[in-house]
Amino acid sequence: MGTPEPAEQGGLRGFFRWLTKSQAELEAEELREDTGRQGATPIASCDDRRRFRVAGTLRTVTLRPRGGAPALEAELYDGSDVIDLVWLGRRRIAGIEPGRVVRAEGLVSVQDGRKVMFNPRYELRPAGGQ
């Protein structure tokens, strides 16, 4: 028979790695794949003061005043990192809710060590990146 081919060895190792992954790791991997299919940049690769298109799942949505005005904040997670999407002057946006898949585009800035995108253009997406 001979030595197994590298693809066979990698396949078996990959299978065992898959078996030992946590649910969170599997979900993060799936989100990263969806990001690529949607033509978005992984959040972990986004630099300060540059425009990017990102995609992921909203983890939290909160109303938090900024400078005395209302601001709707949503934490977007894509499996690589998180970014805060902030809509100034908004109390609510239909469809912006936890668990929703969103693609957003705008200028990324870093505030207090967190990536933020103010008033991004956004598109509500069906689950699974369709």
Backbone as numpy.savetxt, mean C-alpha at the origin, in Angstrom:
# Nx Ny Nz CAx CAy CAz Cx Cy Cz
19.36 -41.64 -11.64 18.55 -40.45 -11.64 19.40 -39.21 -11.64
20.30 -38.99 -10.76 21.13 -37.79 -10.79 20.67 -36.75 -9.79
21.37 -35.64 -9.82 21.08 -34.54 -8.91 19.85 -33.77 -9.35
18.98 -33.36 -8.42 17.81 -32.57 -8.82 18.24 -31.27 -9.47
17.45 -30.85 -10.43 17.71 -29.58 -11.10 17.53 -28.43 -10.11
18.23 -27.29 -10.32 18.08 -26.14 -9.43 16.63 -25.69 -9.29
15.86 -25.77 -10.38 14.46 -25.33 -10.31 13.68 -26.22 -9.34
14.00 -27.55 -9.36 13.31 -28.45 -8.45 13.69 -28.14 -7.01
14.98 -27.88 -6.77 15.43 -27.56 -5.42 14.76 -26.27 -4.95
14.76 -25.23 -5.79 14.14 -23.96 -5.44 12.65 -24.12 -5.22
12.01 -24.95 -6.03 10.58 -25.17 -5.88 10.25 -25.79 -4.54
11.02 -26.76 -4.11 10.78 -27.41 -2.82 11.09 -26.44 -1.68
12.20 -25.72 -1.80 12.52 -24.72 -0.77 11.45 -23.65 -0.71
11.00 -23.21 -1.89 9.94 -22.20 -1.94 8.66 -22.70 -1.29
8.35 -23.99 -1.51 7.16 -24.57 -0.90 7.27 -24.57 0.62
8.44 -24.94 1.14 8.62 -24.96 2.60 8.62 -23.54 3.18
9.18 -22.58 2.44 9.12 -21.18 2.90 7.67 -20.73 2.96
6.89 -21.12 1.94 5.47 -20.75 1.90 4.73 -21.35 3.09
5.05 -22.60 3.44 4.39 -23.25 4.56 4.66 -22.56 5.90
5.84 -21.98 6.02 6.23 -21.39 7.31 5.90 -19.90 7.41
5.39 -19.31 6.36 5.06 -17.88 6.40 3.80 -17.64 7.22
3.77 -16.51 7.91 2.58 -16.13 8.66 1.53 -15.59 7.70
0.31 -15.50 8.18 -0.78 -14.94 7.38 -0.44 -13.50 6.97
0.13 -12.71 7.88 0.49 -11.32 7.57 1.53 -11.26 6.46
2.51 -12.17 6.48 3.53 -12.18 5.43 2.92 -12.54 4.08
2.00 -13.50 4.08 1.35 -13.89 2.83 0.51 -12.75 2.28
-0.22 -12.05 3.15 -1.03 -10.91 2.71 -0.15 -9.79 2.18
0.99 -9.52 2.85 1.90 -8.47 2.39 2.45 -8.81 1.01
2.80 -10.08 0.81 3.33 -10.51 -0.49 2.28 -10.33 -1.58
1.04 -10.67 -1.29 -0.04 -10.52 -2.25 -0.27 -9.04 -2.59
-0.23 -8.18 -1.56 -0.39 -6.74 -1.80 0.73 -6.20 -2.68
1.97 -6.64 -2.43 3.10 -6.17 -3.25 2.90 -6.58 -4.71
2.39 -7.79 -4.95 2.13 -8.23 -6.32 1.04 -7.38 -6.97
-0.02 -7.07 -6.20 -1.11 -6.23 -6.72 -0.59 -4.84 -7.09
0.33 -4.31 -6.28 0.90 -2.98 -6.55 1.54 -2.95 -7.93
2.31 -3.96 -8.24 2.96 -4.03 -9.55 1.96 -4.14 -10.69
0.89 -4.93 -10.49 -0.12 -5.09 -11.53 -0.87 -3.78 -11.80
-0.95 -2.92 -10.80 -1.67 -1.66 -10.95 -0.78 -0.53 -11.46
0.45 -0.84 -11.80 1.35 0.18 -12.32 1.76 1.20 -11.28
1.83 0.76 -10.02 2.16 1.66 -8.92 3.57 1.38 -8.42
4.14 2.36 -7.75 5.45 2.24 -7.13 5.28 1.71 -5.72
6.10 0.76 -5.29 6.03 0.33 -3.89 6.27 1.52 -2.96
5.47 1.63 -1.91 5.59 2.77 -1.00 6.99 2.85 -0.41
7.61 1.71 -0.13 8.96 1.70 0.43 9.96 2.37 -0.50
9.68 2.44 -1.80 10.59 3.05 -2.78 10.31 4.52 -3.03
9.27 5.07 -2.42 8.91 6.47 -2.65 9.85 7.40 -1.90
10.38 8.39 -2.62 11.29 9.38 -2.05 10.52 10.64 -1.68
11.11 11.41 -0.79 10.56 12.70 -0.37 10.60 13.70 -1.53
9.52 14.48 -1.65 9.41 15.57 -2.61 9.41 15.12 -4.07
8.80 13.96 -4.32 8.63 13.48 -5.69 7.23 12.95 -5.84
6.72 12.99 -7.07 5.36 12.49 -7.36 5.41 10.99 -7.62
4.43 10.28 -7.06 4.35 8.84 -7.25 2.90 8.41 -7.36
2.71 7.25 -7.95 1.42 6.55 -7.93 1.63 5.35 -7.02
0.78 5.22 -6.01 0.85 4.12 -5.07 -0.49 3.40 -5.05
-0.50 2.16 -4.60 -1.74 1.40 -4.51 -1.65 0.46 -3.32
-2.78 0.23 -2.68 -2.79 -0.68 -1.54 -4.16 -0.69 -0.89
-4.18 -1.15 0.34 -5.40 -1.28 1.11 -5.40 -0.25 2.24
-6.53 0.41 2.43 -6.65 1.37 3.53 -6.79 0.61 4.84
-5.90 0.91 5.78 -5.96 0.23 7.08 -6.80 1.01 8.08
-6.63 2.32 8.09 -7.42 3.16 9.00 -7.86 4.42 8.26
-8.99 4.96 8.70 -9.48 6.23 8.17 -9.96 7.02 9.39
-9.40 8.23 9.57 -9.76 9.05 10.73 -9.97 10.49 10.32
-10.78 11.19 11.10 -10.98 12.62 10.93 -10.10 13.29 11.98
-9.14 14.10 11.52 -8.20 14.73 12.42 -8.00 16.17 11.98
-8.39 17.14 12.81 -8.21 18.55 12.41 -6.74 18.91 12.22
-6.48 19.73 11.23 -5.12 20.27 10.98 -5.26 21.77 10.83
-4.63 22.48 11.72 -4.68 23.94 11.66 -6.09 24.49 11.80
-6.92 23.82 12.58 -8.29 24.30 12.80 -9.28 23.88 11.73
-8.81 23.26 10.66 -9.71 22.81 9.58 -9.80 21.28 9.61
-10.91 20.72 9.16 -11.01 19.26 9.14 -10.05 18.66 8.13
-9.61 17.44 8.42 -8.74 16.71 7.50 -9.04 15.23 7.63
-9.32 14.58 6.53 -9.56 13.16 6.51 -8.23 12.48 6.23
-7.82 11.58 7.14 -6.54 10.89 7.00 -6.79 9.39 6.85
-6.10 8.78 5.90 -6.22 7.34 5.67 -4.81 6.75 5.55
-4.59 5.65 6.25 -3.30 4.96 6.17 -3.39 3.88 5.10
-2.55 4.01 4.07 -2.53 3.07 2.94 -1.34 2.14 3.10
-1.60 0.83 3.01 -0.56 -0.19 3.15 -0.49 -1.01 1.88
0.74 -1.21 1.36 0.89 -1.97 0.12 1.74 -3.22 0.27
2.03 -3.61 1.51 2.86 -4.78 1.74 4.33 -4.45 1.90
4.74 -3.25 1.48 6.14 -2.85 1.64 6.30 -1.77 2.71
5.29 -0.91 2.86 5.36 0.22 3.79 3.97 0.86 3.85
3.86 1.92 4.64 2.60 2.66 4.73 2.83 4.11 4.33
1.74 4.75 3.88 1.76 6.18 3.58 0.42 6.74 4.06
0.47 7.94 4.62 -0.76 8.60 5.05 -1.29 9.44 3.89
-2.53 9.20 3.51 -3.21 10.02 2.51 -4.06 11.02 3.28
-3.88 12.32 3.01 -4.58 13.36 3.77 -5.33 14.27 2.81
-6.65 14.37 3.04 -7.47 15.28 2.26 -7.85 16.44 3.18
-7.27 17.60 2.92 -7.52 18.79 3.75 -8.90 19.35 3.45
-9.60 19.78 4.50 -10.92 20.38 4.33 -12.03 19.38 4.11
-11.75 18.11 4.26 -12.77 17.07 4.03 -13.07 16.34 5.34
-14.33 16.08 5.57 -14.76 15.31 6.75 -15.03 13.86 6.38
-15.42 13.65 5.13 -15.76 12.31 4.67 -15.65 12.28 3.15
-15.26 11.12 2.62 -15.24 10.89 1.18 -15.88 9.52 0.97
-16.93 9.47 0.16 -17.62 8.21 -0.11 -16.63 7.18 -0.65
-16.65 5.99 -0.07 -15.79 4.90 -0.51 -14.45 4.84 0.18
-14.03 5.92 0.83 -12.77 5.91 1.56 -13.07 5.35 2.95
-12.78 4.05 3.10 -13.08 3.35 4.34 -12.07 2.21 4.53
-11.85 1.78 5.77 -10.89 0.70 6.01 -11.22 -0.55 5.20
-10.17 -1.18 4.67 -10.34 -2.39 3.87 -10.49 -2.14 2.39
-10.69 -0.90 2.00 -10.89 -0.56 0.58 -9.55 -0.51 -0.14
-9.50 -1.02 -1.37 -8.30 -0.96 -2.20 -8.34 0.36 -2.97
-7.22 1.10 -2.91 -7.15 2.44 -3.49 -5.84 2.59 -4.26
-5.92 3.31 -5.38 -4.71 3.76 -6.08 -4.70 5.27 -5.95
-3.58 5.84 -5.51 -3.49 7.28 -5.28 -2.24 7.82 -5.96
-2.32 9.10 -6.35 -1.20 9.74 -7.03 -1.02 11.14 -6.49
0.23 11.50 -6.21 0.50 12.84 -5.71 1.94 12.99 -5.26
2.21 14.13 -4.64 3.55 14.47 -4.14 3.74 13.85 -2.77
4.81 13.10 -2.61 5.12 12.46 -1.33 6.02 13.39 -0.53
5.67 13.56 0.74 6.54 14.29 1.65 6.71 13.44 2.90
7.70 13.76 3.70 7.94 13.03 4.94 7.76 14.01 6.09
6.86 13.65 7.02 6.61 14.49 8.20 6.68 13.61 9.44
7.49 13.99 10.38 7.68 13.23 11.61 8.03 11.77 11.31
8.83 11.55 10.27 9.29 10.22 9.92 8.29 9.36 9.16
7.13 9.91 8.82 6.10 9.16 8.09 5.90 9.76 6.70
5.66 8.90 5.73 5.38 9.37 4.37 3.93 9.85 4.32
3.74 11.01 3.66 2.42 11.63 3.57 2.19 12.11 2.15
0.94 11.99 1.70 0.53 12.53 0.40 -0.71 13.38 0.67
-0.61 14.69 0.43 -1.73 15.60 0.67 -2.60 15.74 -0.58
-3.91 15.70 -0.36 -4.91 15.87 -1.42 -4.57 15.07 -2.69
-4.33 13.76 -2.52 -3.97 12.95 -3.70 -5.15 12.74 -4.63
-4.83 12.57 -5.90 -5.83 12.04 -6.84 -5.96 10.59 -6.47
-7.17 10.05 -6.51 -7.34 8.66 -6.08 -8.37 7.96 -6.95
-8.27 6.66 -6.93 -9.21 5.81 -7.65 -9.53 4.63 -6.76
-10.82 4.40 -6.52 -11.25 3.25 -5.74 -11.15 2.02 -6.64
-10.55 0.97 -6.14 -10.29 -0.22 -6.94 -11.02 -1.43 -6.34
-11.37 -2.40 -7.17 -11.93 -3.63 -6.63 -10.82 -4.43 -5.93
-11.19 -5.25 -4.98 -10.20 -6.07 -4.27 -9.49 -6.97 -5.27
-8.20 -7.25 -5.01 -7.44 -8.12 -5.89 -6.79 -7.40 -7.05
-6.87 -6.06 -7.11 -6.16 -5.29 -8.12 -6.71 -5.44 -9.52
-7.97 -5.83 -9.66 -8.56 -6.03 -10.98 -8.68 -4.73 -11.73
